[in-house]
Amino acid sequence: MRNAFIRGLTALAERDRRVVLLTGDLGFKIFDDFAARFPGRFYNAGVAEANMIGVAAGLALGGLKPFAYSIVPFATLRCLEQIRNDICYQEAPVTVVGVGGGYSYGANGPTHHALEDIAVMRCLPNMTVVCPGDPLEAELATLAAGLHAGPLYLRLGRAGDAAVHIPPLSFSIGRAIVVREGRGCALIATGSALPVGVAAADRLAIEGIDCRVVSMHTVKPLDEALLRGCVKECGALFTIEEHSLIGGLGSAVGEWLAANGIGCLLRSYGASDRFAHLCGGQEYLRRREALTADVIAASVRDALKEWVRC
Amino acid sequence: MAAADSVKERAQAIRAKIVRMAHAGKTPHVASALSCADVMAALYFNVLRIDPAAPQDEGRDRFILSKGHGCMALYAALAERGFFPAGILDEYARDGGRLAEHPAPHCVPGVEAATGSLGHGLSLGAGLALAAKIRQYSYRVFVLLSDAECAEGSVWEAALFASAQGLDNLVVVVDYNKYSAMGATSPYLEPLMEKWKAFGWSCLEIDGHRVDDIIAALSRVPFEPSQPSAVIAHTVKGKGVSFMENDLEWHYRPPNEHDLTRALDEIEGRQP
C-alpha cells in the first residue's frame, strides 16, 4: 500500500500545487521521485513527530494541503495532542498517514504494532478515519484525501499487501465497497484484514454459506446505509480488523446497532487486549490472535448455527 | 505605525482591559497577561503588518499566542486595535461567550490559532512561515512563548526545524517573566539565550517593558539572513499593578472589586 500511496500522492500533486509531503524521517528512497518532481514540496521533518504535525497544521492554516507520514504509532500516538488540538480542533485539512497498520511491522515488536490507532483517531471530533483494504483502495483513498476538506487519518498497510480489487474501482470516503454479494451473512472488514475476510468467505462458500464481503474502508463516518442493508438482507454481521477489539470497527458497528436499537447477530474478530511479548512476523501474530481465514470461517459457521438454534 | 509614546498608552489601555476582564470573568492568569502587555502593544500598534478591516488578507503578518492562557492580553490588544468592538470583551469567560480562557479557533477576527496546551504554537508558526516560503508570500510570523513553556520538548523540536529550514520570516518572543505555575523558571532555563543560539537562532535580549527597545528589536528582524530570530524579553509577572508583581498568587486569583479599583488607579495613573 505504501507504493500505492505514493502513486496516488504523485498524481494528486501533479494537479494540486497545494499538496505538500512531510515525513518523520521514514521512507528511505521511496520519496526520492516525489521530491525531485516537486521541489519545495517535500520535507523531512526529522524524528520529531509532534513538531511535524504542528507544522502540518500551520501549513494548512497557510493555505496548503499537507500529508504527514510516519509509522502508525509515531504518526498517531506520539503526537496525539498535536493531532487533537492543532489539526482537529482547528479543522485543518491535514492528512495524517500511518504506514504499518496492524501487525505489518510484526517482528519489530509492539512498539511498532498498530492496534489502537483506529480507536484513538475515531474519537477525535472532525476526524475522518480511512483504512484502505488493498493497494488499489490505498491509491484511490489518497486521491480522495486530497479532495477532502477536513482532517483525515489514512491508515496504510505496508509493502506487499494482497490485491483484492480488479480495476477500475469506484471509491468515495464514507461509502463502503461490496466486494462480493451474498445473503448468508455479512463479513465486514477494514484495512489490511480485507484479504482475510475474502479468504474466509471462500472457505464458507465451499460449505454452502454465501457471505457478503464488505470493505468498510471508512471507519468514521460509517456507511450506515450499507450497514442497514446488511442487517436487513444478511441478518448476521461479522467484523474483521487487524486492530484491538476495543474501539475499532467492531466497536463502531456495535455502537451503531445499539444507538439505533437494531438487534442482530454481531461478532467481532480482532486483536485481544494484550501486547505481543513473543517475537514474530505478521502471519505468526495473526495466527496467535485467531485472525486467520480458517479460524474466522469456523467461528462464523458455528455462530450462524448457534444463532439459528436460539 | 504608532510612535513609541502612543504605544505606551496602548499598553496601559490593554492592561486596564485585562484587569477588567479578569475581574468580570473571575478568571486566573491576570499576571501572565500583564507581563506581555507591552510586547502586545508594540506588536499590534507598530510591528505587525495587519489591517483590522482585512483580517483574512493572505499577505498579513501572523501572530500566534503560544501561551494561550495569556489570552486576555490578546483579546484586549485586538479590541484596542479595532479587530472587533470592545463590547465583545464582556463575553470573556461567560457561558455561551466567544472568548474562552484559551483562544478557540476563529473565535473573533484576528485570532490566528487555537492555543492553550503549551508547546504547540511554535510548530504552528513554523508551518505558517514555511507556507509563506512555499507560496512566495512576504509575511512574517511572530510567536509569543512563555518562559515556562520552554520546558516542552516540542518547542525545541520546532526550534530545530525552523533553523534547519532557514525560516528567517519566523520570530519568537519569549515572555521571560521568571515564573511557571509553581515556581521559578530561571534555575532550569538558564542560560536561555544560549540555548536558542545553539539551536541555530539569532537572538537579542531586551527589557520586555521598554517599548522603544521592543520596537527597535522587532523592527530589525531577521537579525541574520536565513535564520529565525528570537527575542528574549525580560519581563515582570503582573507588571503594571504593584501588588500583583512577582507574586504567584496572581497566577490563580481573580481580582475582586477592591483589587480592581486599586489596579485601575495604578494603571490609569490616579492617586489612590
Boltz contact constraints between the chains, C-beta under 6 A:
constraints:
  - contact:
      token1: [A, 40]
      token2: [B, 134]
      max_distance: 6.0
  - contact:
      token1: [A, 48]
      token2: [B, 157]
      max_distance: 6.0
  - contact:
      token1: [A, 50]
      token2: [B, 154]
      max_distance: 6.0
  - contact:
      token1: [A, 50]
      token2: [B, 157]
      max_distance: 6.0
  - contact:
      token1: [A, 51]
      token2: [B, 123]
      max_distance: 6.0
  - contact:
      token1: [A, 51]
      token2: [B, 154]
      max_distance: 6.0
  - contact:
      token1: [A, 51]
      token2: [B, 157]
      max_distance: 6.0
  - contact:
      token1: [A, 51]
      token2: [B, 158]
      max_distance: 6.0
  - contact:
      token1: [A, 51]
      token2: [B, 161]
      max_distance: 6.0
  - contact:
      token1: [A, 54]
      token2: [B, 120]
      max_distance: 6.0
  - contact:
      token1: [A, 54]
      token2: [B, 123]
      max_distance: 6.0
  - contact:
      token1: [A, 54]
      token2: [B, 124]
      max_distance: 6.0
  - contact:
      token1: [A, 55]
      token2: [B, 123]
      max_distance: 6.0
  - contact:
      token1: [A, 55]
      token2: [B, 126]
      max_distance: 6.0
  - contact:
      token1: [A, 55]
      token2: [B, 127]
      max_distance: 6.0
  - contact:
      token1: [A, 57]
      token2: [B, 124]
      max_distance: 6.0
  - contact:
      token1: [A, 58]
      token2: [B, 124]
      max_distance: 6.0
  - contact:
      token1: [A, 58]
      token2: [B, 127]
      max_distance: 6.0
  - contact:
      token1: [A, 58]
      token2: [B, 128]
      max_distance: 6.0
  - contact:
      token1: [A, 59]
      token2: [B, 127]
      max_distance: 6.0
  - contact:
      token1: [A, 59]
      token2: [B, 131]
      max_distance: 6.0
  - contact:
      token1: [A, 61]
      token2: [B, 128]
      max_distance: 6.0
  - contact:
      token1: [A, 62]
      token2: [B, 128]
      max_distance: 6.0
  - contact:
      token1: [A, 62]
      token2: [B, 131]
      max_distance: 6.0
  - contact:
      token1: [A, 64]
      token2: [B, 131]
      max_distance: 6.0
  - contact:
      token1: [A, 81]
      token2: [B, 117]
      max_distance: 6.0
  - contact:
      token1: [A, 85]
      token2: [B, 117]
      max_distance: 6.0
  - contact:
      token1: [A, 85]
      token2: [B, 120]
      max_distance: 6.0
  - contact:
      token1: [A, 86]
      token2: [B, 120]
      max_distance: 6.0
  - contact:
      token1: [A, 89]
      token2: [B, 114]
      max_distance: 6.0
  - contact:
      token1: [A, 90]
      token2: [B, 105]
      max_distance: 6.0
  - contact:
      token1: [A, 90]
      token2: [B, 114]
      max_distance: 6.0
